[in-house]
Amino acid sequence: MPIKTLKKKEVPKVIMAEKAGQFPFTRGIYSTMYKDKSWTMRQYAGFTSAEESNKRYRYLLDQGGSGLSVAFDLPTQIGYDSDDSMADGEVGKVGVPISSIRDMDRLFNGIPLDQVSTSMTINATAATMLALYIVTAEKMDISAHHLKGTIQNDILKEYIARGTYIYPPEPSMRLVTDVIAFCENHVPQWNTISISGYHIREAGSTAAQELAFTFANGISYVQAAIDTGLKVDEFGKRLSFFFNAHNDFLKEIAKFRAARRIWAIIMKERFGATNEKAMRCRFHVQTGGSTLTAQQVDNNIVRTTIQALSAVLGGTQSLHTNAFDEALALPTDQSVKLALRTQQIIAHESGVTKYVDPFGGSKVIETMTDELEEEVMAILEEIDHMGGSIKAIENEWIQNEIAKSAYEHQQSVDNKTQKIIGVNTQIDHDDSEPNLQAIDKMAIQRQVKSVKTLKTERDNEKVKIKLDILNKTAKSTDNLMPSIIDCVRAESTLGEVANTLRTVFGEF
């Protein structure tokens, strides 16, 4: 049964008497915003092998990064070990391959997990990746109670935009809520889900659709958690979001402001939240990957700077700036350092952090904020009438709406009503490629060999026992996280855990 729809007339408009840190948080979720503490500076990274990725993480921390953001390769994202035939040609290409606890130990070797906040972009296998992280921390004598970070764990947008799902929606939603429930008691400082509009925007949505489809998914997650008996004022404090920043500078600032207001209203009016911490829309922003051009790649530095500044002026809690060469390859040390320096210059030299919501009160920004809010609410009402986001995904309405927007944007580029420097105007025919990051093929071979070695060296009888228990747990209604953690401790691989769940849940 659809949850009560908010009518437009019920939406309170922001007035300048509203202060940052006060409901509905249009001006920011904290009263002082960046005056006391900067946003977390993350750089999304992961490639070739756990060892090489570990070097990149250490480099970023040495360069002043304040958080880690892990990119996993495609086999890891969809539950295949590096030695699986399904992984051929994809190991280590778009991120780090993680097949076992040994890989995870190497990935975070020498990094104090009780002092560093780690974000992991993983969805279908999110529960297993969190289990691996918890066990790696245990081996460092670090309690799960001290771990800080975020697991994306947003499976619904995979059906919409990315495609890295494994199981059908119902068991996938169970895994999501099992993680939320487990972390509430055992990993209390962990953000249990990062509800992502980033990939929806990358697929071609408008700014308003990015918010609407993200919040529609968020509504489904909140309702699912409530249906399992969880209290919205408790688990709501650990929900987080992940948004995109594109080139329309003022609209992006307005989008972030509208996002806070809309989510606060949803949590209070739809779900009856009374704890203001559960109403806050805390979010990470990544600059727009789809806006990067392979032509005249240096221009991407300017694009990223504009986008990063909009995220800061919009009040983000965490930020990743894309490297200028990422339209062509994984970033080099040089390009990723420049991307991090972009954040640091904004933070320490631009002066914008001295003010809270510095664009608040601007007629342009306030009007844009209101207009985006109304458009988002109208889309949410339409999704409600369909029965919610899962129904809208299953009948492919959301996917079709994104496809229409993507087509319209491409038409505007093709007919040059939308100018893209270096692509459809100001073209350089002698444009040269920069030095690019290369994939280490020997490292990939070592990774595959290490997984095969693990499977001969470990106690395979113990692995079988733990996987059998996981199979039985999956057939019950018990929380899956404790059993997955036991499998990981016994050195079961990510692929073996995923295959065990495949036999019970099936594949989508």
C-alpha positions in Angstrom: 0.0 0.0 0.0 1.6 3.3 -1.0 2.6 5.7 1.8 0.7 8.9 2.1 1.8 11.3 -0.7 2.8 14.8 0.3 0.8 17.4 -1.5 2.6 20.4 -2.8 0.7 22.7 -0.5 2.0 20.8 2.5 5.7 21.6 1.6 7.0 24.4 3.7 9.0 26.9 1.7 12.3 28.1 3.2 12.3 31.5 4.8 15.5 33.3 5.6 14.7 33.1 9.3 15.6 29.4 9.0 19.1 28.7 10.2 21.5 26.0 9.2 21.2 23.0 11.5 17.4 23.5 11.8 14.6 21.5 10.2 14.2 21.3 7.2 17.9 21.8 6.9 17.8 23.7 3.5 20.7 25.8 4.6 22.8 22.9 5.9 22.6 20.1 8.4 25.1 21.7 10.9 24.8 25.2 12.2 28.5 26.1 11.5 29.0 23.8 8.4 32.7 24.2 7.4 33.7 26.8 9.9 34.7 24.2 12.4 35.4 21.1 10.2 35.9 20.6 6.5 34.1 18.0 4.4 35.8 14.6 4.1 38.2 14.7 1.1 38.0 11.3 -0.6 39.5 10.1 -3.8 37.9 7.1 -5.4 40.6 4.5 -6.2 41.3 0.9 -6.8 43.1 -0.9 -9.6 45.1 -4.0 -10.7 45.8 -5.6 -7.3 45.3 -5.1 -3.5 49.0 -4.2 -3.1 49.0 -1.5 -5.8 45.7 -0.1 -4.5 47.2 0.0 -1.0 50.1 2.1 -2.3 47.6 4.5 -3.9 45.6 4.8 -0.6 48.8 5.5 1.4 49.8 8.1 -1.2 46.5 9.9 -1.0 46.6 9.9 2.8 50.1 11.3 2.7 48.9 14.0 0.3 46.3 15.2 2.8 43.3 13.0 1.9 41.0 12.5 4.9 39.1 9.4 3.8 39.4 6.4 1.5 37.0 5.5 -1.3 37.4 2.0 -2.7 36.6 1.1 -6.3 36.2 -2.6 -6.9 36.6 -4.5 -10.2 33.6 -5.9 -12.0 33.9 -9.5 -10.9 34.0 -8.5 -7.3 30.9 -6.3 -7.8 28.9 -9.2 -9.2 30.2 -12.0 -7.0 32.9 -13.9 -9.0 36.4 -14.8 -7.7 39.4 -13.6 -9.8 40.1 -17.2 -10.9 36.5 -17.8 -12.1 36.1 -18.2 -15.9 33.4 -15.5 -15.7 36.1 -13.0 -14.6 38.3 -13.5 -17.6 39.4 -10.2 -19.1 37.9 -8.1 -16.3 40.1 -8.7 -13.2 41.6 -5.4 -11.9 40.4 -3.4 -14.9 38.0 -0.8 -13.3 38.9 -1.3 -9.6 40.6 -3.6 -7.2 39.9 -7.4 -7.2 38.9 -8.7 -3.7 38.2 -12.4 -3.6 39.1 -13.3 0.0 40.2 -12.1 3.4 43.8 -12.3 2.3 43.1 -9.7 -0.4 41.3 -7.4 2.0 44.2 -7.7 4.5 46.6 -6.7 1.7 44.4 -3.8 0.6 44.4 -2.2 4.1 47.9 -3.2 5.2 49.4 -0.6 7.5 46.3 1.7 7.4 44.7 2.4 10.8 41.1 1.5 10.2 40.0 3.0 13.6 41.4 6.4 12.4 40.4 6.4 8.7 36.9 6.6 7.3 36.4 4.2 4.4 33.7 4.3 1.7 33.2 1.2 -0.4 31.2 1.4 -3.7 29.7 -2.1 -3.7 26.1 -3.2 -3.8 25.2 -6.8 -4.7 28.1 -8.1 -2.6 28.0 -5.3 0.0 27.3 -7.6 2.9 30.3 -9.8 2.1 32.6 -6.8 1.6 31.5 -5.3 4.9 32.2 -8.7 6.6 35.7 -8.8 5.0 36.4 -5.3 6.3 35.2 -6.2 9.8 37.4 -9.3 9.9 40.4 -7.4 8.6 39.9 -4.9 11.4 39.6 -7.7 13.9 43.0 -9.0 12.8 44.4 -5.5 13.6 42.7 -5.7 17.1 40.2 -3.0 16.1 36.6 -3.5 17.3 33.8 -3.1 14.8 32.4 -0.5 17.2 35.3 1.8 16.2 34.9 1.5 12.4 33.8 4.5 10.5 32.7 4.6 6.9 30.0 3.8 4.3 29.0 0.8 2.3 27.0 1.8 -0.7 24.6 -1.2 -0.4 22.1 0.5 -2.8 20.8 -2.4 -4.9 17.7 -0.7 -6.4 19.7 1.8 -8.5 21.6 -1.2 -9.9 18.4 -2.4 -11.5 17.9 1.2 -12.8 21.3 2.4 -14.0 24.3 0.2 -13.4 23.4 -3.4 -13.8 25.7 -5.0 -11.1 22.9 -7.0 -9.4 23.0 -10.7 -8.7 19.7 -11.7 -7.0 16.1 -10.8 -7.6 14.8 -7.6 -5.8 13.2 -9.3 -2.8 16.2 -11.2 -1.5 18.4 -8.3 -2.5 16.3 -6.1 -0.3 16.7 -8.6 2.5 20.5 -8.3 2.3 20.2 -4.5 2.5 18.0 -4.6 5.6 20.2 -7.3 7.2 23.2 -5.0 6.9 21.2 -2.1 8.4 20.0 -4.2 11.3 23.4 -5.8 12.0 25.3 -2.5 12.0 22.8 -0.9 14.4 24.1 -3.1 17.2 27.6 -4.1 16.1 29.0 -1.3 13.9 27.2 1.7 15.3 29.3 4.4 13.6 29.0 2.9 10.1 26.7 4.4 7.4 24.8 1.3 6.4 23.7 2.5 3.0 24.6 5.3 0.6 21.4 5.8 -1.5 22.9 6.8 -4.8 21.7 9.3 -7.4 25.2 9.5 -8.8 24.7 6.6 -11.2 21.2 7.6 -12.1 22.6 11.0 -13.2 25.4 9.3 -15.1 22.8 7.3 -17.0 21.3 10.5 -18.3 18.7 11.7 -15.8 18.0 15.4 -15.1 18.8 17.0 -11.8 15.2 16.7 -10.6 15.0 13.0 -11.7 18.3 12.3 -9.9 16.7 13.5 -6.6 13.3 12.0 -7.2 14.4 8.5 -8.2 17.0 8.5 -5.4 14.4 9.4 -2.8 11.9 7.0 -4.2 14.5 4.2 -3.6 15.2 5.7 -0.2 11.5 5.5 0.7 11.5 1.8 -0.2 14.6 1.1 1.9 13.1 3.0 4.9 9.8 1.1 4.6 11.6 -2.2 4.2 13.6 -1.5 7.4 10.5 -0.5 9.3 8.7 -3.6 8.1 11.4 -5.8 9.7 10.8 -4.1 13.1 13.6 -1.4 13.0 12.9 2.0 14.5 13.2 4.9 12.0 14.7 7.3 14.6 17.5 4.8 15.1 18.5 3.4 11.7 17.6 6.7 10.1 20.7 8.3 11.7 23.0 6.1 9.6 21.4 6.6 6.2 23.5 8.6 3.7 23.2 9.7 0.1 25.5 9.9 -2.9 24.9 12.7 -5.5 26.4 13.9 -8.7 27.7 17.4 -9.5 27.4 18.5 -13.1 28.3 21.8 -14.9 25.1 23.8 -14.3 26.7 25.6 -11.3 23.7 27.4 -9.8 21.2 24.5 -10.4 23.6 22.1 -8.7 23.8 24.3 -5.6 20.0 24.5 -5.6 19.7 20.8 -6.0 21.7 20.0 -2.9 19.7 22.5 -0.9 16.4 21.1 -2.1 17.7 17.5 -1.4 18.1 18.3 2.3 14.6 19.9 2.6 12.8 17.1 0.7 14.4 14.3 2.7 13.7 16.0 6.0 10.1 16.3 5.1 9.8 12.7 3.9 11.3 11.4 7.1 9.2 13.6 9.3 5.8 13.5 7.5 5.8 10.1 5.8 7.7 8.0 8.4 7.0 10.0 11.6 10.7 10.5 12.5 11.1 12.7 15.6 14.9 12.5 16.0 16.4 15.3 13.9 19.5 13.3 13.2 17.2 10.8 11.4 15.8 13.6 9.2 19.2 14.9 8.0 20.2 14.3 4.4 23.9 13.6 4.8 25.5 13.1 1.4 28.7 12.5 -0.5 29.3 14.1 -3.9 31.4 13.0 -6.8 32.0 15.3 -9.8 30.3 14.2 -13.0 32.2 11.4 -14.7 29.9 11.6 -17.8 30.9 15.3 -18.2 34.6 14.5 -18.7 35.7 14.6 -22.3 38.3 12.5 -24.0 39.0 15.5 -26.2 41.2 18.3 -24.7 41.4 16.5 -21.3 43.0 19.5 -19.6 39.6 21.2 -19.9 38.3 18.6 -17.4 40.3 20.3 -14.6 38.0 23.4 -15.1 34.9 21.3 -15.2 35.8 19.4 -12.0 36.6 22.6 -10.2 33.2 24.2 -11.1 31.4 21.0 -10.0 33.4 20.6 -6.8 32.7 24.2 -5.8 28.9 23.7 -6.4 29.1 20.7 -4.0 30.8 22.7 -1.3 28.5 25.7 -1.7 25.6 23.2 -1.6 26.8 21.8 1.7 28.2 18.3 1.0 29.7 16.2 3.9 32.1 14.4 1.6 33.6 15.0 -1.8 35.5 13.1 -4.6 36.9 15.1 -7.5 37.5 13.2 -10.7 40.9 13.3 -12.3 41.2 15.0 -15.7 42.4 11.8 -17.5 39.5 9.5 -16.3 37.7 9.7 -19.6 40.6 7.7 -21.0 41.9 5.5 -18.2 42.2 5.0 -14.5 44.0 8.1 -13.1 47.7 8.4 -12.6 49.4 9.6 -9.4 49.9 13.0 -10.9 46.3 13.5 -12.1 44.7 12.2 -8.8 47.0 14.5 -6.8 45.8 17.5 -8.8 42.2 16.4 -8.3 42.8 16.3 -4.5 44.6 19.6 -4.6 41.5 21.1 -6.3 39.5 20.3 -3.1 42.3 21.6 -0.9 42.5 24.9 -2.7 38.7 25.3 -2.4 38.9 24.5 1.3 41.9 26.7 2.2 42.3 29.4 -0.4 38.8 30.3 -1.8 37.3 31.7 1.4 33.9 30.1 0.8 34.2 28.0 3.9 34.0 31.1 6.1 30.2 31.3 5.4 27.3 29.0 5.9 25.1 28.6 2.8 26.6 31.8 1.2 24.0 31.7 -1.7 21.1 31.5 0.7 18.7 34.4 0.1 19.7 34.8 -3.5 16.5 35.2 -5.5 17.9 32.9 -8.3 19.0 30.2 -5.9 15.9 30.2 -3.7 13.6 30.1 -6.8 15.6 27.2 -8.3 15.5 25.4 -4.9 11.7 25.8 -4.8 11.2 24.8 -8.4 13.3 21.6 -8.0 11.5 20.7 -4.9 8.1 20.9 -6.6 9.3 19.0 -9.6 10.8 16.2 -7.4 7.6 16.0 -5.3 5.5 15.7 -8.5 7.6 12.7 -9.7 7.5 11.1 -6.2 3.7 11.4 -6.3 3.6 9.7 -9.7 5.8 6.8 -8.4 3.6 6.5 -5.4 0.6 6.0 -7.7 2.5 3.1 -9.3 3.0 1.4 -5.9 6.5 2.7 -5.2 10.0 2.5 -6.7 10.3 -1.3 -6.9 7.1 -1.4 -9.0 8.3 1.5 -11.1 11.6 -0.3 -11.7 9.9 -3.6 -12.5 7.6 -2.0 -15.1 10.7 0.0 -16.4 9.1 3.3 -16.0 12.1 4.9 -14.3 14.5 3.4 -16.8 12.5 4.8 -19.7 12.2 8.2 -18.1 16.0 8.3 -17.8 16.5 7.1 -21.4 14.2 9.9 -22.6 16.2 12.5 -20.8 19.5 11.1 -22.0 18.3 11.2 -25.6 17.1 14.8 -25.3 20.5 15.8 -23.9 22.4 14.0 -26.7 20.2 15.7 -29.2 21.1 19.1 -27.7 24.8 18.2 -28.0 24.4 17.0 -31.6 22.5 20.1 -32.7 24.9 22.3 -30.7 22.3 24.0 -28.6 24.4 22.6 -25.7 28.0 23.5 -26.4 30.7 21.2 -25.1 34.2 22.7 -25.5 36.4 20.4 -27.5 33.6 18.2 -28.6 31.2 20.2 -30.7 32.9 23.6 -30.6 36.5 24.9 -30.2 37.7 21.6 -31.6 41.5 20.8 -31.8 42.3 18.4 -34.5 45.9 17.9 -33.3 44.7 17.1 -29.7 47.2 14.7 -28.0 46.7 12.1 -25.3 48.4 12.5 -21.9 50.5 9.8 -20.3 47.9 7.2 -19.0 47.8 4.7 -16.2 48.6 1.2 -17.5 47.1 -2.1 -16.3 49.8 -4.4 -14.9 49.1 -7.7 -16.5 51.6 -9.5 -14.4 49.8 -8.3 -11.2 46.5 -9.7 -12.6 48.2 -13.1 -13.1 49.5 -13.0 -9.6 46.0 -12.2 -8.3 44.5 -15.2 -10.1 47.2 -17.5 -8.8 46.8 -16.2 -5.2 43.1 -17.2 -5.2 43.9 -20.7 -6.5 46.7 -21.0 -3.8 44.3 -19.9 -1.1 41.8 -22.6 -2.1 44.5 -25.3 -1.7 46.1 -24.0 1.5 43.0 -23.3 3.7 40.9 -25.8 5.8 38.4 -26.7 3.1 36.4 -28.8 5.5 35.8 -25.8 7.7 34.9 -23.7 4.7 32.3 -26.3 3.7 30.7 -26.3 7.1 30.4 -22.5 7.2 29.0 -22.3 3.7 26.4 -25.0 4.6 25.4 -23.0 7.6 25.0 -19.9 5.4 22.8 -21.9 3.0 20.5 -22.9 5.9 20.5 -19.3 7.2 19.5 -18.0 3.8 16.5 -20.4 3.8 15.4 -19.0 7.2 14.5 -15.4 8.2 17.7 -15.0 10.4 20.1 -12.1 9.8 22.7 -13.2 7.2 25.6 -11.0 8.4 26.8 -13.2 11.3 27.0 -16.3 9.1 28.7 -14.4 6.3 31.3 -13.1 8.8 31.9 -16.7 9.9 32.4 -17.7 6.3 34.9 -14.9 5.8 36.8 -15.9 9.0 37.1 -19.4 7.6 38.6 -18.0 4.4 35.6 -18.7 2.2 35.9 -16.6 -0.9 33.5 -13.8 -2.0 32.5 -16.0 -5.0 31.7 -19.0 -2.8 29.5 -16.8 -0.5 27.7 -15.4 -3.6 27.3 -18.8 -5.2 25.8 -20.2 -1.9 23.3 -17.4 -1.9 22.6 -17.9 -5.7 21.5 -21.5 -5.0 18.9 -20.2 -2.5 17.9 -16.8 -4.0 18.4 -17.5 -7.7 19.7 -14.9 -10.2 17.9 -11.9 -11.7 
